């Protein structure tokens, strides 16, 4: 028994409580030396080694232990050095329950405690920033929601994101970006105050729980954080780096009934805030029709997936005609979903949902496949095809275009790829690379909805496109609105000076046709010149 105790790096003891006589059994000199109790002969010697809190906890554990039943307690010895001890023993009592004797063992568990503390830290705190991690923050958030509901108090939950962290990554490197993340977390803790909990929820995002904060103060507190980060610079190994944050917020408990709802709704608010540029704030606002809209979106998503899987997505072809002769010069391909009942769903009814649900890539891939097949089957036809902003940044779409053309420049020259103006100027460098890659294959490129994004002369020239399509909102009502006529004339002059073809969309009357032709628009598109048709005569007839 003595050998077994010693080999386990423990010491056993026998303590006669009445006389306070203490005897070691199978004692390990190394353990006793570490504990600082070598030569100990009475229980009072041990008490002097314990801090008051430890002594009380140990005394209470012994007092509660029934005769012959084991007790176990962990405690830290007094002193600067962190030494943790695990003591296990059994109390022997007389017939009246008075403590007579304790036999037990002691073991140093300092290393185990350090490991447990490290694991507990990692389970609670973010490794990079030292702020709470997502799990711990969510637990605190759940308790705050419950407390606010039960006690009728108010709190606020904010979600802050570092703007354009990818740019910092690309410019300075990941290590420097990490230092900016750490610095942002510290700043947020500083300005959030003692009533707050700050946690890192993902790469560039921090959740800030402001307990007891009324909804009326949410924007003030959020903008204070935005201003602090905007006015600070972070000292990094790569020099001083500036950053900004955008923030979304929700009031508790009325804005979110659970922690999951609070996280989701601040994500939604943050997304709206970032749409307004850097250093922006947006509060979540409840919408009565939100749930019904979500259900409708899910239904449309299911219809999209089913239509794609069953080959029920088709292209409708709308003619683009020469303004002077009325001759068709090409057709724009417009996506249509055909229901099982044979009814067609126009793109306006499902494209926005497809973009929200990440399905637009599948639609664009299918549209490309159908357009290329049509071009190969009909050598005399020219087509234009819209590409969403999500797809334009997806290399797989370009790979499909390259594979589909397979050195067929005769086909490529009859295809025009359309980008919306707002998506083109969102990231002018990325758009420039996309345009260059498409044109290198022999295709043409058009800017759709021209005028909606107010592209600068320099940006338009740098993109090297072939055609602009004037946004239909400026064409509609052009006969009655002098300002629209002036604006369209300005756009046409800009396009002419850059050597670009110009198409006017949404042409709906003969009067508009005449005005646009007089202004100098070369090509027209709209119901007045031709409606979209899934099976135009040239498609259903035998190819020439």
N, C-alpha and C positions, 0 to 999 in steps of 0.2 A: 504493500500500500504506500509506504514511504517513497519507494522508487517510482511508482506510478505517478504520484503527486509531483515529485521533483522533475520527472521527464515531461510533464505537461506545463512546466514553467510556472508552477503554483507553489504556494506554501499553505500548510494546514496548521490549524491552531486549536488549542483546548483552553477555554477561558472559564475559570471558576469565579463566578460573578460575586459571590458573597465576600470572598477574600481578595478579589480583583487580581488573582494570580493568573498569569498568562504564560502558556507554554507552546513553543513551536514544535510541529511534528513534520519530519521530512522537509525541513526548511531549506530553501535554495538561497545561498549567500547572495547571488546576483539579484534575485528578486527583493530580498530584504534591504540590500544596499540601495536599489533604485527607489524603494518605498521610503527609505530613510528611517527604518524602524529596526535595524539590526540591534540586537541586545535588548529589545523591548521585553519587559517582564510583567507589565500590568496594563489593564485596559485604558488607564488614564494617559499612558504614553501615546496610544493611538488617537485619543480624543484631541490631543494637542496638535496632531497632524492634520486635522480636519477643519475646514472653515465652518462657521456656525450653521449655514444652510445645510451642508452635507451632514453635519453631526445630528441635526434635527431629523432629517430624512432617515438616517440610519437608525436612530433611536426609535422612531415611529414604526419602522418596518419590524424591528425586534419586538416591540411591545405588542404588535398585532399578531405575531406568529404564534399559533397554538403549540402546545408541548409536543415535541416529536415531529412537527411539520416543518418543512424547509422554507427558508426565506431566501430571497435574492435581491441584491441592490447594487446599483452602479453609482459611483460618486467620484468627484475630483478632489485630489489632495490640495491643501492650501499651499500657496507659494507661487513664484513666478513661472516655474516650469509646469507645463500642462501634463499632469500624470493622472490617468484614470484607472480606477480599480473596480473589479467585479468581485463582490464578496457573496459567497453562498454558505449557508449554515443551517443548523437546526437548534431550536431552543428546548432545553429540558427544564421542566417546572415541577414543583412539589404538588402535593394534593390540594393545596390552597391556591395553586396557580402562580406562586411566586417563582421568579426566574432563579434558577440555581446554577445553570451551566450552559455554555454555548460551545458547540464544536462546529468548525467550518473551515473554509479555505479562502485564500485571496489570490487574485490573478491580475497582472497588469494588462489592461486592454487599451492602452493609449493609441496604438497603431490602428486597432479596429475602430475606435471612436473617430479617428481622423478620416478613415475611409468612409464611415457612415455619414459623417458631417459633409464630406465632399460630395457623396451621392445625394444627400439631402439638398445641398446647395445647387447641384446641377438640376435636380428635380424642380427647384423653385425659381432659380435665376437663369437669365440668359448668359451663355458663356462669353459672348463678345462684349456686351455692354454692362453687365452686372445689374441691369434692371430686371424686374420680374419677367419670366418667360410667358408664353401665350397661355399655357395651362394654368399657371398660378394666377395670372391676371383674370382669366375667365372665371376661376373660382371666386376671387374677390368681387368680380362684377356680379356673379350670380347672387352672392350674399347681399350685395348692395341693393340689387333689384328687389329681393325678398324683403329686406329691411324697409326700403322706401315704401313698398306696398303695404306692409303690416303697420308701420308707424305713421304713415301719411306724410313722410318727409320727401324732399326732392334731392336729386343728385343729377350729375351730368356725366356723360361718357363721350370723350373725343377720340378721334382717330386721325393721327397726323402722319403724313408721308413726306419724305424728302423729295423735292422736285428734281426730276431729271438725274437721278443717281447714276443711271447708265452713262450719262455724259461724263460725270466725275470718274467713273470706272475707266472709261475709254481714254480720258485725258491724262489722269494721274496714276491709274493702276488700282487694282482691287485693295491692296493694303492701305493706300491713302483713303479710299472710299470707306473702308472699315473704320479708320480713325474719325472720319466725319460722322459716321453713324454713332460711334461712341460719344463724341462730343455733343451731338444733337440730343442723345438720351440724357446726358448730364444737364444740359441747358433746360430741357423740359422739366426735369425734376426740380431745378432751381426755381423756375417761374410758377410751376404748378402749386407749390406750397405744401404745408404740413397736412392738409386735409386730402391729399391726393395719393394715388398709386399710379406709377408709370411702368409700363411693361412693353417689351418688344414683341409685336405680334407676327411679324414676317420681316423679310430682308430690309426694307426701307421704311417700315411702318411702326408707329408706337401708339399704344392705347393709353389714354390718360383718364383715370376715374377720379372725379371731383365729388367726394361725398359731402352732402349738405349744401351743395351749390344750387341755387334756384335757377330755373330755366331762363329767367330774365337776365342772368349774368353770363350765360353760356357764350355768346358772341364776344363779349368784352374779354373774357378769360382766354378764349381762343385767339383773338387778334393780338393779345399781349404776347402769347407764345410765338405767333407768326412774326411779330415785330422783333422780338428778342433774337430769334434765329437769323432773320434777315440782316440785322445790324451787327451780328457777330461774325468773326472769322475764326477758323479753326487752325491752330498751330499743329502742323503735321510734319512728318519727315520729308515731305516734298515741298514744304513751304506753307504759307498761309492760304487756306482754301475757304471760299465763301459758299454758302448753301442757303436754300429757302425751303419752307415747308408749306403744304396746303393741308387744311383741316376740315373734317366732317364731324358733326356732332348730333347727339340725340339726348333729349331730356328723359329722366327716369322718375317714376315708373311709367308715365303716360305714353311716352314715345316707344317703349319696348317692354314687353311683359316677361322676357327671359334674356339671359346673357347672350344666347345665340341670336336672338332678334336684334339686340343692341349692336352686336358685331356686324350683322348683315346690313342694318340700316345706316350705320356710320360708314360702311363701305360704299353704300349707295350715295350717301351725302358727299363723301369724299370724291367719288367719281364725278359728280356734278360740279364740285368745287374746282377740280383740276381742269374741267372743260372751260373754266373762265380764266385760265392762265396760272402763273405762279403766285405764291403767297395769297391764296384765296381761301375763303371759308364758306361753308354751306351747312345749314342746319337741316336735319331730316324733318320733312313736313308730311304728316299722315295724309293719305289720299283715300277717300271713301271707296273708290272703284279699283284700288290696287289689287285686291285679291281676285276679283273677277277678271281683271286684265291679265294677271299671271296665269289663270286657268285657261284663258283664251290663247295666250302665247304658247302654253304647253300643248294645247290642241293643234295649233298651227305647226308647231315643231314636229309633232307626230305625223301630220299630213305631209310635211316636207320629206321626212325620212321615208315614209311609205311610198310617196310618188317617185323618189329617186330610186328606191329599191325595185319598184315595179315598172320602171321605164315610162312613167307618166309625166315626166318633165319634157316640155316641148319648147320650141322657139317660135315666137311670133315675129314677123318681118314687117317693119314699117319703112316705107320708101322715103328717101331723101332726094329731092328733085332740084334741077337747075332752075334758078329764079327766073331766068329770061325765057327758056324754052319749055319748062315743065317736064323735061325728060328725066327719067329716073337715073341717078348716077350710082347709088348704092342703097343698101337696106340696113337698118339698125336691127340687131337681134335683141329681142326682149323675152325674158324668161316667163313661162306660163306653167302652172301646175294644173294638170287635168285630173279632176276628181273621178272617182269610180262611176259617178253618174254622167260623166262626159262633160261636165261644166268646167270652164277654164277659170283659174284664179290668177288675176293680174299681179305683176311683180310688186306693185305698191301695197298689196295686201299681205305679203309674206317676207319681203326682203329685210325690212327693219327687224323683224323677229329673228330671221335667220342670222343676222349680224350679231344680235344680242346673245343668241344661243350657240354661236360658233359654227353654224351650219353653212354659212355663205361660201366657204371654200369649196364645199361639195357641190353647191349650185354652180359656182363659177367654173369648176372643173368639168361638170357635165355640159354647161353651155359652150365651153371651148371645144369639147369633143363633137357636139352637134354642129357647131359653126364650121369646123374644119371639114367634117364629112360633107356638108352642103357645098362648100367651096370646091371640093374635089369632084363632087358629082355634077356641079353646074359651073363649067369653066368660064361662062360669060358673066357670072354674078360677082358683085363686090359687096362685102359685108363689114359692118362695124360692130364691135362687141364691148360692152361695159365690163370693167373689172373693179371690184370693191377695193377699198384701201387695205383691208386685211389681206386680201389675196395678192395685191401688188407687192406686199412685203414678204410673201411666202415663196421661197425658191422653188418649191415643187410645181407651182403653176407654170413658171417659166420653163422648167424641165419638160413638162407636158407639151408646151408650145413647141419647144425645140424638137422633141420626139415626133410630134404630129406633123410638122413641116418636113423634117428629114430631107433638107436640101432642096425642097420644092419652092424656089423663089417665085415661080409663076403663081403659086397659091398664096405665098406670103404677101406679094404685092397687091393682092385683092382683099387683104384684111387690115382693118383699122382698129386699133385698141384704144378705148376711151377711158381716161382718168378724170374724175371730177376735179374741179379747180381747187376746192378746199382740201382734198386729200393730197393733191400735188404739192401745195405750198406748205402743208403740215410739216413735212421733212423734205426740203427742196433737194438735199444731196441724195437721199435715198430714191426720190422720184427721178432724179436725173440719171441715176444708175439703171433704174428700171426702164426708162425711155430709151436709153442707149442700147440696152440689151435687146429690146423689142425691135428697134430699128436696124440693128446689126443683122437680124434675121431676114430683113427685107420688108417688114410690115410698116404700116403708117401708124402715127399716134395722134390722138385728138384730145383736147382739153374740153371736157363736158361742163355744163353749168357755168360757162365763162361769164364773169361779172359778179358772181355771188361771193367770191373770195377776194376780190380786188387785188389780183396778182400785179406785182410791180413789173414795169417794163424789163428790168434787169432779170427778174426771175423767169418771166415768160421766154425771154431770149435764151437764157441758159438751159432751159429744158429742151430746146431744139425739136418742138413738136411740128406737125404738118397742118393741123386744122384746129380751129376753136369753134365751139358750139355755144351760142349766146343763150344764157339762162332764160328759160321760158317765162319766168315771172316778169322779165322786162319786156318781153314781146307781147304778152297778154295785156290788152288794153292800150296798145301803142297808138291806136287811132284816136283815142280820147285824151291821152296823157302826153303833154308836151315834154315833160321831164324824161319820160321813158324814151321818146324819140331822140332826144338829145344824148342820152346815155348810150343808146344802141349805136348812134352815129359815131360817138367817141370810140366805142369798142371796135367798130368796123374799121375806122381809120387806123387804130393801133394794129389790128390784124393785117391790114393792107401794107402798112409800113414795114412790118416784119416778114412780109411775103407769105402770109398764112391764108389758107382757104377759110371761109367763114360760113357757118350754118346758123340759121335762126330756128329755134325750137318752138313748139306749141303754137304754130300758126293755125288760126282757127277761122279765118274769114278771107274773102277776096280782097276786102279793103286793106287788111294787114299785109297780104301778099304784095299789093301794089306799093304800099309805103316802104316795105322792106326792100323791094326791088329798086325803088327810087333812091333809098339811102346807100345802096351799093352792096347789099348782102348777096352773096353768090348762090347759096343753096338754102332750101326751105324744107322744114319737117313739121308735121302736125296734121290734125284731122282734116284741115282744109285741102291738103295735098295727098293724103292717103292714110288710112287707118291700119293698125297692126293686124296682120293676118297670119294664122298658123299654117294654112295651106293655100298660099297664093298660086295663081294659075301656072306660073313658071316653074313651081316646085312639083306640082302634081302631074304636069305633062312630061312626056318623054324628053330627055335632053337632046338638044340638036346635035 
